[in-house]
Amino acid sequence: MLEEVARVIEELRPQLREDGGEFELIEVRGGDVFVRLKGHCIGCPMSALTVKQKLELALRRQVAGVERVRAVS
């Protein structure tokens, strides 16, 4: 599952970079994906929305078994 998650993140990465943001895949544990926000995403009030509506939605659609995405510091 880790490779599939990494592939989807790479597909989304250009969209985040357009706004100066970035995230790093930390680990996949069970159905949870842990990422670290970087760049302009740090402290941005929209970052929670980005994680939930962009990353989590894409991962749940494309990778079987993903249940949620959690941002860690």
C-alpha positions as CSV (number, residue, x, y, z in Angstrom):
1,M,0.0,0.0,0.0
2,L,2.9,2.4,0.7
3,E,4.0,2.5,-2.9
4,E,0.4,3.2,-4.1
5,V,0.1,6.0,-1.6
6,A,3.4,7.5,-2.6
7,R,2.3,7.4,-6.3
8,V,-0.9,9.3,-5.6
9,I,1.0,11.9,-3.5
10,E,3.4,12.4,-6.4
11,E,0.5,13.0,-8.7
12,L,-0.9,15.7,-6.4
13,R,2.4,17.3,-5.5
14,P,2.4,19.8,-8.5
15,Q,-0.9,21.3,-7.3
16,L,0.5,22.0,-3.9
17,R,3.7,23.4,-5.2
18,E,1.8,26.0,-7.2
19,D,0.7,27.5,-3.9
20,G,4.1,27.1,-2.2
21,G,3.0,24.1,-0.3
22,E,4.5,20.6,0.1
23,F,3.9,17.5,2.2
24,E,6.1,14.5,3.1
25,L,4.8,10.9,3.4
26,I,5.8,9.8,6.9
27,E,4.2,6.3,7.2
28,V,1.1,4.2,6.4
29,R,-0.2,2.3,9.4
30,G,-3.4,0.3,8.9
31,G,-5.8,2.5,7.0
32,D,-4.1,5.7,8.3
33,V,-1.7,7.7,6.2
34,F,0.6,10.1,8.1
35,V,2.0,13.2,6.3
36,R,4.0,16.2,7.4
37,L,3.0,19.6,5.9
38,K,5.8,21.8,4.6
39,G,6.4,25.1,2.9
40,H,3.4,27.5,2.9
41,C,1.1,24.8,4.2
42,I,2.7,25.2,7.7
43,G,0.3,27.4,9.6
44,C,-2.0,28.0,6.7
45,P,-5.7,27.8,7.8
46,M,-6.5,26.0,4.5
47,S,-4.1,23.2,5.1
48,A,-6.6,21.1,7.0
49,L,-9.0,21.4,4.1
50,T,-6.2,20.5,1.6
51,V,-5.4,17.4,3.6
52,K,-9.0,16.3,3.9
53,Q,-10.5,17.3,0.6
54,K,-7.6,16.8,-1.8
55,L,-5.2,14.3,-0.4
56,E,-7.5,12.1,1.7
57,L,-10.2,12.1,-1.0
58,A,-7.8,11.1,-3.7
59,L,-6.2,8.4,-1.6
60,R,-9.5,6.9,-0.6
61,R,-10.6,6.8,-4.2
62,Q,-7.4,5.3,-5.6
63,V,-5.8,3.2,-2.9
64,A,-7.8,0.3,-1.3
65,G,-7.7,0.3,2.4
66,V,-7.0,4.0,3.1
67,E,-9.4,5.4,5.6
68,R,-8.0,8.7,6.7
69,V,-5.0,11.0,6.3
70,R,-3.4,12.6,9.4
71,A,-1.1,15.6,9.4
72,V,1.7,15.3,12.0
73,S,4.3,18.0,13.0
